[in-house]
Amino acid sequence: MEESDNPLIKLLKAQRRLRWIRRLFSLGGLLVIVTFLGLFIGGIAILGTLGGSGQQTADTAADGDSDLTSTGVNAEVFHATWVHYYTGSVMENKEKAVIAIAKKYGVSPALMAAIIGIESGWGKSAAIRNKNNPSGQMRGNEILAFPTLNDGIEATGQTLNALVVREGLVTVETLGARYAPVGASNDGGGLNVNWVSSVKKMMQEFGGTSGLTASGGSGAKPNSKGWVYPLQPYQVTSPFMMGRQSPTRPGKYENHYGIDLVGSLRINAAKDGTVVLSEMRGDYGLIVILKHSDGWYSSYQHLSSSKVKVGQKLKAGQQLGIMGQTGDSYGAHLHFMIMRNYLFSSNPGYIDPATVIDFK
């Protein structure tokens, strides 16, 4: 008989297991169990808290810290703040110029006003008075000089466009790391350490937002059908028309199924939609196509760069790319189209964009 089959051995083993169970459920055993369970449950709670905190941080980061590309202006707030800080300086009468240049280059007027104020001592620094440099722009350790103050304001807009719009530095922190890096050799006074917090504070005073970077926005309010201008400011250079003379093929005529626009380099979604195409495509150049909830489509052509991916959902006014002249283009412009069906289908169903958006 095998040992495992012996009834006596089986009985002894059963008695030993019973004694261990009794010890385990004694007072000391219960304390061990309670302690173990407490540690186990506590550990789960801690992990859950960490996970929740991490998610909250991620969501907050996705919302962004400041909308540096919203060109909307609260005129009353902006003007009151401008008068308060710039009266008596060389910038006193440049409020409209700053707003216009900011919109031209697709950046927040509140951001421009804040940076100029901080960098120029509210329009009273030697750099702005002697070199028409309102925003502390430097080459190495040398302050740049501009022919006129308007030229200096224009250069500020160009620089911010290059950093915010083209490079995508869409938070004050990321912009500050490039524009006014802490510890830079040309920051002898160590002032850059306060640059980010100062810009944020002043943006809010000028009526700028301090959130919503992720959803972006052109500052435009959608019309009754949910459409906004795909760029602001804009100028129509060629309307929707049949039989126009081709700008790139002299002597040839063509149907122009969209509208050509110039102005701000920032190109925005003209309506809430989903990206269904974002690629280089022959004469169309770099093209982005959105499908909208009503089944219609909008197309944005000749871009220099795309900021979106297929499947991405966009809000009206959210940036999708940068104006360019890729493909068969006579110069930098946006060729904007609206269709009832997909552009590359057998029946696109072209619609004059001016019938749904009030292009002037």
C-alpha positions in Angstrom: 0.0 0.0 0.0 1.3 3.4 -0.9 1.8 5.9 1.9 -0.7 8.3 0.3 -3.4 5.5 0.5 -2.9 4.8 4.2 -6.1 5.9 6.1 -4.1 6.6 9.4 -1.7 9.0 7.6 -4.6 10.7 5.9 -6.3 11.3 9.3 -3.1 12.7 10.8 -2.6 15.1 7.9 -6.2 16.3 8.3 -5.7 16.9 12.0 -2.6 19.0 11.4 -4.4 21.1 8.8 -7.2 21.7 11.3 -4.8 22.9 14.0 -3.2 25.4 11.5 -6.7 26.8 10.6 -7.5 27.2 14.3 -4.1 29.1 14.9 -4.7 31.2 11.8 -8.1 32.4 13.1 -6.8 33.1 16.6 -6.4 36.7 17.7 -2.9 37.0 16.4 -3.7 35.3 13.2 -6.7 37.6 12.6 -4.4 40.6 13.2 -2.0 39.2 10.5 -4.9 38.8 8.1 -6.4 42.2 8.8 -2.9 43.8 8.4 -2.3 42.0 5.2 -5.7 42.9 3.8 -5.3 46.5 4.9 -1.9 46.8 3.1 -3.3 45.1 0.0 -6.4 47.4 -0.2 -4.3 50.5 0.7 -1.9 49.6 -2.1 -4.7 49.4 -4.6 -6.1 52.8 -3.3 -2.6 54.4 -3.7 -2.2 53.1 -7.2 -5.7 54.2 -8.1 -4.9 57.7 -6.7 -1.7 57.9 -8.6 -3.4 56.7 -11.8 -6.2 59.2 -11.3 -3.8 62.0 -10.7 -1.8 61.1 -13.7 -4.9 61.2 -15.8 -5.9 64.5 -14.5 -2.5 65.9 -15.3 -2.7 64.5 -18.8 -6.1 66.0 -19.3 -5.0 69.4 -18.0 -1.9 69.3 -20.3 -4.1 68.5 -23.2 -6.3 71.5 -22.5 -3.1 73.6 -22.6 -2.1 76.6 -20.6 -2.8 79.5 -22.9 -4.3 80.1 -26.3 -1.5 81.8 -28.1 -3.2 81.5 -31.5 -6.6 82.9 -30.8 -6.8 86.2 -32.6 -10.0 87.3 -31.0 -10.0 90.6 -29.0 -12.2 91.8 -26.2 -11.9 95.4 -27.5 -13.1 97.1 -24.3 -10.8 95.2 -22.0 -7.8 95.4 -24.4 -8.2 99.1 -24.9 -8.5 99.9 -21.2 -5.4 97.8 -20.4 -3.5 99.4 -23.3 -4.3 102.9 -22.0 -3.3 102.0 -18.5 0.1 100.6 -19.4 1.2 102.4 -22.5 0.0 106.0 -22.1 3.0 108.4 -22.2 5.2 105.9 -24.1 6.2 105.6 -27.8 3.6 102.7 -28.0 0.7 104.9 -26.9 -0.8 105.2 -30.4 0.2 101.7 -31.6 -2.8 99.7 -30.2 -4.5 99.2 -33.6 -1.2 98.4 -35.3 -0.4 95.6 -32.7 -3.8 94.1 -33.1 -3.6 94.1 -36.9 -0.1 92.6 -37.0 -1.0 89.9 -34.5 -4.0 88.9 -36.6 -2.0 89.0 -39.8 0.5 86.5 -38.4 -2.1 84.3 -36.6 -1.1 85.0 -33.0 -2.9 86.4 -30.0 -3.0 90.2 -29.8 -3.0 89.8 -26.0 0.3 87.8 -26.3 1.9 90.5 -28.5 0.8 93.3 -26.2 2.1 91.4 -23.2 5.5 90.6 -24.7 6.0 94.1 -26.0 5.2 95.6 -22.7 7.4 93.3 -20.7 10.4 93.5 -23.1 10.2 97.3 -23.6 9.4 98.5 -20.1 5.9 99.4 -21.4 7.3 101.4 -24.4 10.0 103.3 -22.5 13.1 101.2 -22.8 16.2 102.5 -24.7 15.9 99.7 -27.2 12.4 100.8 -28.3 13.2 104.5 -28.2 16.6 104.3 -30.0 16.3 101.2 -32.1 12.6 100.8 -32.7 12.8 97.4 -31.1 9.6 96.8 -29.1 10.1 93.2 -28.2 13.7 92.7 -27.1 14.8 90.8 -30.3 18.5 90.1 -30.4 21.1 88.5 -32.6 23.5 87.0 -30.1 24.1 89.7 -27.6 23.3 92.5 -29.9 19.9 94.3 -29.8 18.4 94.5 -33.3 17.5 97.9 -34.8 14.6 98.6 -37.2 14.0 101.5 -39.5 10.7 102.5 -37.9 8.6 101.4 -34.9 6.0 99.9 -37.3 8.8 97.7 -38.8 9.7 96.6 -35.3 6.1 95.6 -34.5 6.0 93.8 -37.8 9.2 91.9 -37.0 7.6 90.9 -33.6 4.7 89.4 -35.4 6.9 87.5 -37.8 9.0 86.1 -35.0 5.9 85.0 -33.0 4.4 83.4 -36.1 7.6 81.4 -36.7 7.7 80.2 -33.1 4.0 79.8 -32.2 2.3 78.9 -35.5 5.0 77.3 -37.5 6.9 75.5 -34.7 3.9 74.9 -32.6 5.1 76.4 -29.3 1.5 77.0 -28.2 2.0 77.4 -24.5 3.7 80.3 -22.7 6.1 77.8 -21.1 7.3 76.3 -24.4 7.5 79.7 -26.1 9.4 81.2 -23.1 12.0 78.4 -23.3 12.8 79.7 -26.8 12.1 83.4 -26.6 13.5 84.1 -23.2 15.4 81.0 -21.9 16.4 81.1 -18.2 20.2 81.4 -17.9 20.7 82.8 -21.4 24.0 84.6 -21.9 22.3 87.8 -22.9 20.1 87.8 -19.8 22.6 89.6 -17.5 20.0 90.7 -15.1 18.4 87.2 -14.7 15.0 88.6 -15.6 14.0 85.6 -17.8 13.1 83.6 -14.8 10.0 85.7 -14.4 9.1 85.9 -18.1 6.5 83.1 -18.2 4.6 84.2 -15.2 4.7 87.8 -16.3 3.5 87.1 -19.8 0.6 84.9 -18.4 -0.5 87.7 -16.0 -0.4 90.4 -18.7 -2.2 88.2 -21.3 -5.1 87.8 -18.8 -5.1 91.6 -18.2 -5.4 92.2 -22.0 -8.3 89.8 -22.1 -6.4 86.8 -23.4 -7.5 83.3 -22.5 -5.6 81.0 -20.2 -6.8 77.7 -21.6 -8.2 75.9 -24.6 -5.0 75.6 -26.6 -5.9 72.0 -27.5 -9.1 73.1 -29.2 -7.5 76.2 -30.6 -9.6 78.8 -32.3 -9.5 81.7 -34.7 -11.5 84.0 -32.5 -14.5 83.8 -35.0 -18.0 82.9 -33.9 -19.6 80.2 -36.1 -22.6 81.4 -38.2 -26.0 79.8 -37.9 -24.9 76.8 -40.0 -21.7 76.3 -37.9 -19.2 77.8 -40.4 -16.3 80.2 -39.7 -13.7 81.8 -41.9 -10.8 79.4 -42.6 -8.4 82.2 -42.0 -8.6 85.7 -40.4 -7.9 88.3 -41.6 -8.5 87.2 -45.2 -8.7 88.7 -48.7 -10.4 87.0 -51.6 -8.1 86.8 -54.6 -10.2 84.6 -56.9 -13.9 83.7 -56.3 -15.7 80.5 -57.2 -16.4 80.8 -61.0 -16.7 78.9 -64.2 -14.3 79.5 -67.1 -11.7 81.7 -65.5 -8.3 82.2 -67.1 -5.8 79.8 -65.5 -3.2 81.8 -63.4 -0.6 79.1 -64.1 -1.4 78.2 -67.7 -1.6 81.3 -69.9 -4.2 81.2 -72.6 -6.1 78.3 -70.9 -9.5 78.5 -69.2 -10.7 76.4 -66.3 -13.5 76.0 -63.8 -12.6 77.3 -60.4 -14.5 75.2 -58.0 -13.3 76.9 -54.8 -12.3 80.3 -53.5 -8.7 81.6 -53.2 -7.7 83.4 -50.1 -4.7 85.2 -48.7 -4.1 86.8 -45.3 -3.2 85.1 -42.1 -0.9 82.1 -42.6 -2.8 80.1 -40.0 -5.4 77.9 -41.7 -8.4 76.8 -39.5 -11.2 74.2 -39.8 -14.1 76.1 -41.3 -16.6 73.8 -39.4 -16.6 71.0 -36.8 -15.4 67.9 -38.6 -13.2 64.8 -38.9 -10.0 64.7 -40.9 -10.4 62.2 -43.8 -7.3 63.2 -45.8 -4.0 64.9 -45.0 -1.3 64.3 -47.6 0.6 65.6 -50.6 -1.5 65.1 -53.7 -0.2 66.2 -57.1 -1.5 69.6 -58.3 -3.5 70.0 -55.1 -0.3 70.2 -53.2 -0.5 69.4 -49.5 -4.2 69.0 -48.9 -6.5 68.5 -45.9 -10.1 67.3 -46.2 -12.7 67.4 -43.4 -16.0 65.5 -43.3 -18.7 67.3 -41.4 -21.7 65.9 -39.5 -24.1 66.9 -42.2 -22.2 64.8 -44.7 -20.6 67.7 -46.5 -16.8 68.1 -47.0 -14.4 71.0 -46.9 -11.0 71.0 -48.6 -7.8 73.1 -47.8 -5.2 73.0 -50.5 -1.6 74.2 -51.3 -0.6 74.1 -47.6 3.0 74.3 -46.5 2.4 72.1 -43.5 -0.4 70.1 -41.9 -1.0 70.1 -38.2 -3.5 67.2 -38.2 -3.8 63.4 -38.9 -6.5 61.3 -40.5 -9.2 60.5 -38.0 -8.6 63.5 -35.8 -11.7 65.5 -34.8 -11.5 69.3 -35.1 -13.6 72.1 -33.8 -14.5 75.1 -36.0 -11.6 77.5 -35.8 -9.1 74.9 -34.7 -5.8 75.2 -36.7 -5.2 72.5 -39.3 -2.3 73.8 -41.2 -0.1 76.6 -42.6 -0.7 78.4 -45.8 1.7 77.6 -48.6 2.1 77.2 -52.4 2.7 73.5 -52.8 1.3 71.8 -55.9 0.1 73.8 -58.9 0.0 77.2 -57.2 0.6 80.7 -58.5 1.8 81.9 -55.1 1.1 81.4 -51.4 -2.6 81.2 -50.9 -5.4 78.9 -49.7 -7.6 77.2 -52.2 -10.7 76.5 -50.1 -13.5 74.2 -51.3 -16.9 72.9 -50.0 -18.5 69.8 -51.5 -21.6 67.8 -50.9 -19.6 64.6 -51.5 -16.0 63.5 -51.2 -13.6 65.5 -53.4 -12.2 62.5 -55.1 -15.5 60.8 -55.8 -17.3 60.6 -59.2 -19.6 63.4 -58.2 -18.1 65.9 -55.7 -21.0 68.3 -55.8 -19.1 71.6 -55.6 -20.7 74.4 -53.7 -19.6 78.1 -53.8 -18.2 78.7 -50.3 -19.6 82.2 -50.4 -23.1 80.8 -50.3 -22.5 79.4 -46.7 -19.8 81.8 -45.5 -20.1 85.5 -45.9 -16.9 86.3 -47.8 -16.7 90.0 -48.5 
